[in-house]
Amino acid sequence: MRILVTGGYGFIGSRVVEKLQSMGHDVSVLDNSEDYGVISEANLKHLYKWRQRNWKKVHTISGDVTNKLNVLSAFRPQPDIVIHLASYPRAKIVNSDPVFGTNNIIGGTVNLLWHCQHMFVKKFVFISSSMIYGHFEDGTREDADTKPSNIYAEAKLSAERMVKHYHSQYGINYAVVRPSGVYGPGDMEDRVLSKFFRRAMNNETVEVHDGNNKVDFTYVEDTADGIIKAALSDVNNKSFNITAGNATSLRTAAEKIIALTGSKSDIVDTGAHKLYPKRGTLDITRAKDLLGYKPKTSFDEGLEKYYEWLQLKI
């Protein structure tokens, strides 16, 4: 199978590429090497080298999903499946620059869909976000109400709607994947667990935005497995929660990290952040039943693996 992965240099995308290659698929990557203003060029190159350490003969195209010529280049040769991961990855980045952020998420998705339409791609896999639900409680299923509480989530939901429009109008089969709190080796340092680890390892105060709020933290390998299952499955035109299915409060996560690192850090709760919704455990029954998805790494095991990598990285 010939598969194009946009954002293939990324934290999740690089795992997807590696796993697809190990399964014998012909994989190409479109990526613009964006640093999102959170990492130096030298450190980004070092991180890419680690993420791609097991790649073999991946055809890479340097370019942006919003650029028609870049995408056209990426579609030569024609892919059977497109897995679309290229996106401004976090709410705060889109919120700080909504003009570019929304164009990246919505415009980039439409650009890819247009090419899929004209080149008869068999399936388009869109990586959305659990934030499209807005504030939600434990047990939230894929058919729950969507009430985005930030621009990032609103853009992701709009892009989902464009994916479904292209299916209804042009017959493009799709899968929508909604991950949550992805973490693990190879991540950048500006996500919540990364920040907790950095501060704990330096014996600095760990700041928590509303320690009672929960996140369905998911180890990166499980996320990549779920995306691949959604891409290769004969089940089409469905949305899937691809998470651990077991949320942890932010305070508990901070406490676990402090204990794991042997840190002397204190925890300070700074209260709820208006950018982030109240969240909980997502229902992953549909992914289990239809895709055979089964997360393998517990939160404690994932934290240990992440900590081991952070120590080697230092």
Phi and psi in degrees as a GROMACS rama.xvg file:
@    title "Ramachandran Plot"
@    xaxis  label "Phi"
@    yaxis  label "Psi"
@TYPE xy
-95.9445  121.344  ARG-2
-128.986  129.484  ILE-3
-99.9789  127.418  LEU-4
-114.235  112.52  VAL-5
-83.8473  143.195  THR-6
71.9422  29.0616  GLY-7
-70.1826  -15.8863  GLY-8
-80.2075  -11.2805  TYR-9
-72.8163  175.994  GLY-10
-56.3092  -51.6873  PHE-11
-82.8067  -43.4605  ILE-12
-58.4332  -39.1129  GLY-13
-64.2009  -33.6757  SER-14
-69.892  -40.1684  ARG-15
-61.2097  -45.14  VAL-16
-59.9248  -48.2403  VAL-17
-59.2825  -44.6275  GLU-18
-68.862  -40.2364  LYS-19
-63.5654  -41.0991  LEU-20
-62.6677  -41.5356  GLN-21
-64.5343  -19.9487  SER-22
-89.8679  -1.91652  MET-23
94.5867  10.7216  GLY-24
-84.1954  153.621  HIS-25
-89.1789  110.775  ASP-26
-114.914  134.529  VAL-27
-123.833  158.872  SER-28
-131.919  135.937  VAL-29
-115.894  122.439  LEU-30
-153.173  144.741  ASP-31
-104.031  5.99485  ASN-32
57.2832  38.8917  SER-33
-69.3078  135.417  GLU-34
-99.1606  -7.03388  ASP-35
54.3917  17.0359  TYR-36
71.976  18.4438  GLY-37
-120.224  0.0771123  VAL-38
-152.191  144.375  ILE-39
-71.9001  159.278  SER-40
-61.0222  -41.2928  GLU-41
-64.41  -44.1421  ALA-42
-68.3951  -33.7648  ASN-43
-66.1044  -43.2745  LEU-44
-61.9236  -39.7056  LYS-45
-63.9163  -41.1081  HIS-46
-66.8712  -41.7166  LEU-47
-60.6511  -41.7048  TYR-48
-59.6508  -41.7319  LYS-49
-68.2226  -43.6386  TRP-50
-63.0099  -31.7241  ARG-51
-100.178  13.9342  GLN-52
-60.891  -25.9017  ARG-53
-107.878  7.75954  ASN-54
-70.8025  150.53  TRP-55
-139.037  117.025  LYS-56
53.6747  47.8743  LYS-57
-86.8995  128.704  VAL-58
-81.9835  117.516  HIS-59
-112.392  140.231  THR-60
-123.057  124.061  ILE-61
-85.2745  116.33  SER-62
176.187  176.215  GLY-63
-114.084  142.434  ASP-64
-68.2694  -15.7607  VAL-65
-86.3317  -7.08402  THR-66
-98.6468  120.313  ASN-67
-61.0995  -42.2285  LYS-68
-69.0166  -37.4272  LEU-69
-62.127  -44.0202  ASN-70
-68.4746  -38.9782  VAL-71
-59.1915  -42.214  LEU-72
-61.422  -39.5844  SER-73
-69.3386  -23.4245  ALA-74
-88.0156  9.30036  PHE-75
-115.637  112.236  ARG-76
-73.9649  162.667  PRO-77
-63.1549  126.431  GLN-78
-81.3746  152.331  PRO-79
-80.6679  -37.0114  ASP-80
-133.41  140.947  ILE-81
-115.897  124.646  VAL-82
-108.122  112.927  ILE-83
-101.223  99.6671  HIS-84
-108.622  -15.678  LEU-85
-65.8647  119.724  ALA-86
-171.66  151.615  SER-87
-59.9064  121.507  TYR-88
-85.9564  -12.0004  PRO-89
-139.424  153.289  ARG-90
-59.9119  -40.9975  ALA-91
-66.088  -31.4046  LYS-92
-69.8081  -44.6513  ILE-93
-67.3348  -39.3246  VAL-94
-63.1634  -35.3376  ASN-95
-75.7901  -22.5404  SER-96
-144.854  71.2962  ASP-97
-65.5975  -28.3457  PRO-98
-64.4874  -51.6148  VAL-99
-72.2658  -37.3501  PHE-100
-63.3309  -46.6441  GLY-101
-70.9699  -35.1886  THR-102
-65.379  -38.2003  ASN-103
-61.8496  -47.1666  ASN-104
-75.7269  -51.2683  ILE-105
-81.2832  -51.9517  ILE-106
-62.1507  -41.8758  GLY-107
-63.0681  -39.7457  GLY-108
-65.8608  -43.2932  THR-109
-65.0642  -39.9826  VAL-110
-58.9828  -44.6204  ASN-111
-66.1661  -42.8907  LEU-112
-62.0072  -39.389  LEU-113
-60.2361  -43.0673  TRP-114
-67.9504  -37.4531  HIS-115
-60.3924  -41.4717  CYS-116
-60.133  -44.3992  GLN-117
-86.5219  -10.6137  HIS-118
-118.488  10.993  MET-119
57.1195  46.4384  PHE-120
-68.4151  140.203  VAL-121
-74.7218  -32.2592  LYS-122
-156.584  140.877  LYS-123
-118.864  122.636  PHE-124
-109.783  114.617  VAL-125
-102.987  125.785  PHE-126
-92.7846  106.071  ILE-127
-94.7257  -137.578  SER-128
-158.752  147.87  SER-129
-68.2787  -13.8045  SER-130
-68.135  -12.6867  MET-131
-65.1065  -19.8924  ILE-132
-75.4072  -17.9104  TYR-133
72.0581  -141.187  GLY-134
-70.9874  126.56  HIS-135
-144.52  161.567  PHE-136
-109.158  173.018  GLU-137
-56.2238  143.196  ASP-138
86.6  14.3721  GLY-139
-69.3268  127.684  THR-140
-101.273  171.593  ARG-141
-65.7606  -22.8417  GLU-142
-93.6949  12.6639  ASP-143
-69.0958  161.444  ALA-144
-59.917  143.761  ASP-145
-109.319  119.764  THR-146
-136.524  73.8672  LYS-147
-56.1533  140.253  PRO-148
-112.674  6.39329  SER-149
-149.204  168.185  ASN-150
-64.9782  -38.9344  ILE-151
-56.3366  -50.4077  TYR-152
-65.8558  -38.3392  ALA-153
-62.1797  -40.827  GLU-154
-67.3326  -41.1944  ALA-155
-62.6538  -42.1826  LYS-156
-65.4907  -40.4764  LEU-157
-62.391  -40.2726  SER-158
-65.4846  -38.586  ALA-159
-57.4842  -42.9539  GLU-160
-65.5645  -35.3432  ARG-161
-66.4597  -38.4891  MET-162
-59.2968  -46.3142  VAL-163
-68.8134  -33.4759  LYS-164
-63.3663  -45.2353  HIS-165
-65.9734  -26.0355  TYR-166
-71.4956  -48.5782  HIS-167
-68.2371  -32.8706  SER-168
-89.9001  -34.1412  GLN-169
-125.634  0.850701  TYR-170
75.6895  19.3801  GLY-171
-76.9078  117.508  ILE-172
-69.1735  147.506  ASN-173
-144.776  166.31  TYR-174
-139.387  135.238  ALA-175
-108.021  127.485  VAL-176
-112.571  128.502  VAL-177
-115.391  95.5751  ARG-178
-84.5453  176.859  PRO-179
-154.756  130.714  SER-180
52.0623  47.0155  GLY-181
-70.9618  136.479  VAL-182
-148.601  166.873  TYR-183
139.473  -178.038  GLY-184
-57.1739  138.859  PRO-185
95.9689  -1.33496  GLY-186
-80.2871  160.231  ASP-187
-77.9488  175.185  MET-188
-95.1906  9.77777  GLU-189
-109.781  12.0311  ASP-190
-92.1995  168.807  ARG-191
-61.373  -48.5261  VAL-192
-70.1138  -33.2673  LEU-193
-61.0405  -42.6203  SER-194
-65.5592  -42.6035  LYS-195
-58.3801  -46.797  PHE-196
-62.7755  -46.5232  PHE-197
-59.5228  -44.9321  ARG-198
-69.055  -40.7781  ARG-199
-64.8421  -41.0241  ALA-200
-68.3803  -19.7012  MET-201
-103.353  8.95709  ASN-202
56.1807  35.6058  ASN-203
-99.8981  160.401  GLU-204
-61.2531  131.841  THR-205
-94.1781  115.967  VAL-206
-91.2996  129.999  GLU-207
-122.058  127.88  VAL-208
-87.0843  100.464  HIS-209
61.6129  85.6061  ASP-210
-60.5177  -19.7126  GLY-211
-82.6504  -17.1922  ASN-212
-68.0203  143.333  ASN-213
-114.212  152.596  LYS-214
-132.811  137.221  VAL-215
-83.0171  70.2899  ASP-216
-58.8225  133.257  PHE-217
-130.788  127.834  THR-218
-67.0128  140.93  TYR-219
-58.4032  -35.8453  VAL-220
-64.0528  -38.0248  GLU-221
-67.5602  -40.3474  ASP-222
-60.7675  -46.7538  THR-223
-61.5717  -41.9077  ALA-224
-60.3871  -42.9603  ASP-225
-64.379  -41.1654  GLY-226
-62.5363  -43.7336  ILE-227
-65.6482  -40.5287  ILE-228
-62.055  -40.8543  LYS-229
-65.3657  -36.0227  ALA-230
-71.0567  -42.08  ALA-231
-91.233  -11.4297  LEU-232
-68.9024  151.839  SER-233
-77.2238  -9.19324  ASP-234
-77.6407  120.748  VAL-235
-120.504  160.559  ASN-236
62.2302  44.9697  ASN-237
-132.196  156.119  LYS-238
-104.319  145.189  SER-239
-135.457  130.794  PHE-240
-76.471  117.528  ASN-241
-114.79  89.6446  ILE-242
-141.088  -177.374  THR-243
-73.6895  -23.4292  ALA-244
71.9323  29.484  GLY-245
-160.757  86.8446  ASN-246
-72.2098  153.603  ALA-247
-128.076  138.954  THR-248
-67.8229  152.264  SER-249
-63.7407  -36.5048  LEU-250
-64.7591  -44.0597  ARG-251
-62.0749  -41.1711  THR-252
-60.3616  -44.1072  ALA-253
-64.0041  -41.8167  ALA-254
-63.25  -41.6922  GLU-255
-62.9202  -41.2726  LYS-256
-68.5384  -40.2035  ILE-257
-62.6901  -42.8355  ILE-258
-66.6935  -42.9361  ALA-259
-62.6513  -38.9737  LEU-260
-87.8774  -5.28992  THR-261
65.4937  30.8361  GLY-262
-79.1704  157.267  SER-263
-101.465  13.6146  LYS-264
-66.4807  147.582  SER-265
-96.9974  162.709  ASP-266
-111.543  131.055  ILE-267
-121.121  123.645  VAL-268
-90.3382  114.167  ASP-269
-91.2307  4.35131  THR-270
86.7068  171.673  GLY-271
-62.6722  143.447  ALA-272
-100.905  129.211  HIS-273
-63.7294  -18.7089  LYS-274
-76.9147  -22.8165  LEU-275
-114.331  132.716  TYR-276
-78.1216  166.875  PRO-277
-73.5683  130.664  LYS-278
-132.065  177.422  ARG-279
-162.67  -151.605  GLY-280
-84.5856  131.953  THR-281
-91.7672  143.947  LEU-282
-78.3255  120.631  ASP-283
-109.731  20.227  ILE-284
-57.8595  -43.2403  THR-285
-60.6501  -44.5408  ARG-286
-65.6554  -37.4825  ALA-287
-65.8027  -46.3423  LYS-288
-73.2649  -42.0699  ASP-289
-93.2185  -28.6245  LEU-290
-110  -13.9105  LEU-291
73.48  23.7627  GLY-292
-73.9201  134.929  TYR-293
-149.058  105.79  LYS-294
-61.0522  136.258  PRO-295
-105.06  -20.5899  LYS-296
-108.817  118.871  THR-297
-69.9815  163.76  SER-298
-61.3339  -43.4328  PHE-299
-62.5951  -43.5735  ASP-300
-64.1715  -41.3654  GLU-301
-63.7787  -41.0387  GLY-302
-62.7718  -40.0066  LEU-303
-63.575  -43.7266  GLU-304
-65.5859  -39.3275  LYS-305
-65.4256  -42.6234  TYR-306
-63.9518  -40.9431  TYR-307
-58.3117  -43.4618  GLU-308
-66.9118  -41.7543  TRP-309
-61.6449  -36.8336  LEU-310
-68.3529  -41.2546  GLN-311
-66.108  -37.4114  LEU-312
-62.6198  -37.0547  LYS-313
